[in-house]
């Protein structure tokens, strides 16, 4: 059984989601400051096909969070365009597509506010104006997907949950709106290894269900485990976009951007194997080595 | 000089410590013992909510224990208000988020902040700050505003400020969690150097490979000690590691996966180098 199959069989699968394609075309954005605007993104271009997965990496301050917010539509690009499912902002239906982009902020548990898990997750769907029975179905499914079965968790106060449970509850609040493109900003920071494994499983299931994934992270191992492609931002510019490149030049590019190779890539290189064909998980590595 | 009745006594000596947050129905820390001696590096690991950060704050004299049979830091009684205030001078604490720890307008003012509060003479402050800027590679950034620094630079500035005040114990609460890999390496190198000079270090982390190099690892489970000993001993007990919500370093996870497929390696490698050696040695 493959990694994906194993993950997908372990928990309920999110249903009815088909991925959205994303293209950024020369996207630029600056933060307004008293003295002068501070450019945060400069001419960023890349394409992420529907159902694809892209790791967004780069040094602290390289523009990762800004890019996610621009893609979600919380900030409008100064120039360039975010194209969703082939539709540009001027096209009919763009706003509806934008609502199908989910953004999970850094430390999203800080934004939990309702007095029950159910109400917190229901907030987004209700704001979309969904009828209450649809909201209810979406909430229960989202809680299931993140491993917080509604029977046990729906009526709990968010503050009585552990930190890892709160992080997953916040993710459920985004998933309940049925995003077809999911943007995650450093979702693994401060999670214990067990909770990270759970979150990796959740993201694997979403991928298997077809959701397009854009994952900003400093963690090269998790980025490599989850994402087919890589976008490196450097001072707001795309320093690399596309397939992972572990050639000598690719290694220099990672180092220049304060990044490192994934563990299994370094292992493969040091074993004299082709790093480009390195496994993405311990199970796959063991399969290959045994 | 700080008072220490017995030089061989542990710098941190905690016995039967309890801490309960106001309004909480259970202890965040319960009947906890911890002893840390001069020059020791102790890693503290545990699931989210197991009490690691609470412990860090208590050791730094930033919270009052709810109860304890004994709670001393560098000879100061953490149960007494004046003891905690005195402990804050000997025990430096560095937190996770570099954004929250810088208070001044520029790097060198931030490094000087603790010394100014202690009313050091200006010339002594200048000398000490220059020494800290040099040691943490911050000389060229000395007038930089904190918001213009990278995460790693911010965390090094915060660490320089903590260490500028001569300390006997350094408590670090996930100091690398929010940093990029290069920033993480910078902070780890600085911590290793301080430990090499004899400073006692308590290092709270979720990164299992960071715990591997510690002299001792303490694992917390719902506020109590679930394990104390060397890293090899903790990671060899895979059932315990899983129960605690932890994991093995990547090398160890691969060794386990190999063992499941009938290719057990000699020993349990926990680092890339140990793994390569074990793979080379296996048939």
Interface residues (C-beta under 8 A of the other chain):
Chain A: X58 X59 X60 X61 X162 X163 X164 X186 X189 X190 X191 X192 X193 X194 X195 X196 X197 X218 X220 X221 X258 X259 X260 X263 X264 X266 X267 X270 X271 X282 X283 X285 X286 X287 X289 X290
Chain B: X46 X47 X48 X49 X96 X150 X151 X152 X174 X177 X178 X179 X180 X181 X182 X183 X184 X206 X208 X242 X244 X245 X246 X247 X250 X251 X253 X254 X256 X257 X258 X260 X261 X262 X263 X272 X275 X276 X279
